[in-house]
Amino acid sequence: MSSLPPAPDVTRRRFTLPSFHLPRRFDAAALARKLANFWLVWTALLIIHEGGHALVARHEGLPVQRVTVGVGPVLWRGQSSEAELVVRLVPVVGLTTLGAPAEPHVTARGEAGSTGWTTWFREMATIGGGLAATLALAVGVTGLVALRERIAARRWIWGRMLIADAVVLTVFNFLPVPPLDGGRAALEALVAWRGAPFASDTLFWVHAGGLALAVVPLALWTRWTARIDAFVMRWKAPLER
């Protein structure tokens, strides 16, 4: 029996950071393209994700002070209405800084309140806005990928990798570890249950501990992201000739 030729290796992530060891023949142009792809894709993903947070926060009556994308040196700073947008060098995290509501929030029963579980529900709506924006992007790109692949009868690798990165960002943010969205939801639930906010020093160490103990190792261990990549690349992929 004749065996089929091996399938091409398409599970390798295009938008992850390059490894630190140099190949035998160093290709500076390839490295530059990889870094540029990573920066463009993840900057766009984080702007859309944090933009979803900001839009819902305004709808809930929470003033948006700043939307920050990335860490490191500032590349661009702009002002939109009352909010400041800051884009930094390394797009690995985003942050939407909110202020205190100017007036108490009015519930469906007409009762005013701005603490406890009322605040928690408003925070959950804000968190959900970022997740919904990222998923909406993934769905939209999925439609474009399906249309293009139907016409070209071949896989659109770049589009499928963009979908995979959007899914990775969504799954990663669901983890119940501060400062991710899941961790923010857990902290706000504790604040509502206690009836009082945590001290600033406590919040600092909680977020620092979350980064050190969970976020950094999960970001470095990319086996789980490779599984998402493999599924997205194979799901309803056209048979290439």
C-alpha positions in Angstrom: 0.0 0.0 0.0 1.3 3.5 -0.9 1.4 5.9 2.0 0.1 9.4 1.7 2.6 12.3 1.8 2.9 13.9 5.3 0.7 16.9 5.9 2.4 20.2 6.0 3.3 21.5 9.4 0.8 24.4 9.9 0.5 24.3 13.7 3.5 26.5 14.3 2.3 29.9 15.5 3.2 32.8 13.4 2.4 35.5 15.9 4.3 34.2 19.0 7.5 35.7 20.1 10.5 34.2 18.4 12.8 31.8 20.4 15.9 33.2 21.8 18.4 30.7 20.2 19.7 31.7 16.8 19.4 29.4 13.8 22.5 28.2 12.0 21.9 30.8 9.3 20.5 33.9 11.0 17.8 35.4 8.8 17.3 39.0 10.0 14.5 39.7 7.5 12.5 36.7 8.6 12.9 37.7 12.3 11.8 41.2 11.5 8.7 40.0 9.7 7.8 37.7 12.6 8.2 40.5 15.1 6.2 42.9 12.9 3.4 40.3 12.5 3.3 39.7 16.3 3.2 43.4 17.1 0.5 44.3 14.6 -1.8 41.4 15.4 -1.6 41.6 19.1 -1.7 45.4 19.3 -4.9 45.3 17.2 -6.4 42.5 19.3 -5.7 44.3 22.6 -7.1 47.6 21.2 -10.3 45.9 20.3 -10.5 44.0 23.6 -9.8 47.0 25.7 -12.1 49.1 23.5 -14.9 46.7 24.3 -14.2 47.2 28.0 -14.3 51.0 27.6 -17.5 51.2 25.6 -19.5 49.1 28.0 -18.0 51.0 31.0 -19.3 54.2 29.6 -22.7 52.7 29.0 -22.7 51.6 32.7 -21.8 55.1 33.8 -18.2 54.4 34.7 -15.8 57.1 33.4 -12.9 55.8 31.4 -9.7 57.6 32.2 -7.1 55.6 30.2 -6.8 52.7 27.8 -3.3 51.2 27.8 -2.1 48.6 25.3 1.2 46.9 25.9 4.1 47.5 28.3 7.4 49.2 28.1 8.3 52.5 26.3 5.4 54.6 25.0 5.1 54.6 21.2 2.0 56.7 20.8 -0.3 58.7 23.1 -3.6 60.2 22.1 -6.8 61.6 23.5 -10.4 60.6 22.7 -13.1 62.5 24.4 -12.3 62.2 28.1 -10.1 59.0 27.8 -6.4 58.7 27.0 -5.1 56.0 24.7 -1.6 54.8 25.2 0.2 52.3 22.9 3.4 50.8 24.3 6.2 48.8 22.8 5.4 45.2 23.8 1.7 44.2 23.2 1.4 41.4 25.9 -1.2 43.0 28.2 -3.9 45.7 28.1 -5.5 47.8 30.8 -8.6 50.0 31.0 -8.4 52.4 33.9 -11.8 53.5 35.2 -12.8 56.2 37.6 -15.4 56.4 40.2 -19.0 56.9 39.0 -20.1 60.5 39.1 -23.6 59.7 40.3 -25.2 56.6 41.9 -26.3 53.9 39.5 -30.1 53.5 39.3 -31.4 50.0 39.2 -34.5 48.7 37.4 -36.5 49.2 40.6 -35.5 52.8 40.8 -33.2 52.3 43.8 -29.9 54.1 43.8 -26.7 52.3 44.8 -23.0 52.3 43.9 -21.5 49.7 46.2 -21.8 46.0 46.9 -23.3 43.7 44.3 -24.6 46.5 42.2 -21.0 47.6 41.5 -20.1 44.0 40.9 -22.7 43.6 38.2 -21.5 46.8 36.5 -18.0 45.5 36.6 -19.1 42.2 35.1 -20.8 44.0 32.3 -17.6 45.9 31.6 -15.5 42.8 31.6 -17.9 41.0 29.3 -17.6 43.9 26.9 -14.0 43.1 26.2 -14.6 39.4 25.8 -17.6 40.1 23.5 -15.5 42.4 21.3 -12.7 39.8 20.9 -15.2 37.1 20.1 -17.0 39.3 17.6 -13.7 39.9 15.8 -13.0 36.1 15.7 -16.5 35.5 14.2 -16.1 38.2 11.7 -12.6 37.0 10.6 -14.0 33.4 10.4 -16.6 34.6 7.9 -13.9 36.3 5.8 -11.7 33.1 6.0 -14.6 30.9 4.9 -15.4 33.2 2.0 -11.8 33.5 0.8 -11.1 29.8 1.1 -14.3 28.9 -0.8 -13.1 31.1 -3.7 -9.4 30.1 -3.6 -9.9 26.4 -2.6 -7.0 26.7 -0.3 -6.3 27.5 3.4 -5.8 31.2 4.3 -3.1 30.6 6.9 -2.8 34.3 8.0 -6.6 34.5 8.6 -6.7 31.3 10.5 -3.8 32.3 12.8 -5.6 35.6 13.5 -8.7 33.6 14.6 -6.5 31.3 16.8 -4.9 34.3 18.5 -8.3 35.8 19.3 -9.4 32.6 20.8 -6.2 32.4 22.8 -6.7 35.9 24.2 -10.3 35.0 25.1 -9.4 31.8 26.9 -6.5 33.4 28.7 -8.6 36.2 30.0 -11.1 33.7 31.5 -8.6 32.4 34.0 -9.5 33.4 37.5 -6.1 35.0 38.2 -5.5 38.7 38.7 -5.0 40.9 36.8 -6.8 39.0 34.1 -10.5 39.5 33.5 -11.4 36.3 35.4 -9.3 37.4 38.3 -10.9 40.8 38.3 -14.3 39.2 38.5 -13.2 37.1 41.5 -11.7 40.1 43.3 -14.8 42.2 42.7 -17.0 39.4 44.1 -14.9 39.3 47.2 -15.2 43.1 47.6 -19.0 42.8 47.3 -19.1 40.0 49.8 -16.9 41.9 52.3 -18.7 45.2 51.7 -15.4 47.1 51.6 -12.6 47.5 49.0 -9.2 46.0 49.5 -6.3 48.3 50.5 -4.1 49.5 47.6 -1.1 47.6 49.0 -3.1 44.4 49.1 -4.3 44.8 45.5 -0.7 45.5 44.4 0.6 42.3 45.9 -2.3 40.2 44.7 -1.8 41.4 41.1 2.0 41.0 41.4 1.5 37.5 42.7 -0.9 36.6 39.9 1.6 37.7 37.3 4.5 35.8 39.0 2.7 32.6 39.8 0.3 32.1 37.0 0.3 34.6 34.1 4.0 34.4 33.2 4.3 30.6 33.3 1.2 30.2 31.3 2.4 32.7 28.7 5.8 30.9 28.4 4.2 27.4 28.3 2.8 27.5 24.8 1.7 23.9 24.4 -1.9 24.8 25.1 -1.8 27.6 22.5 -0.4 25.1 20.0 -3.4 22.9 20.5 -5.7 25.8 19.8 -3.7 26.6 16.6 -3.9 23.0 15.4 -7.7 22.8 15.9 -8.2 26.2 14.1 -5.9 25.2 11.2 -7.7 21.9 10.6 -11.3 22.8 11.3 -13.2 22.6 8.0 -10.1 23.2 6.1 -10.4 22.8 2.3 -8.5 20.0 0.6 -5.4 21.5 -1.0 -4.3 20.2 -4.3 
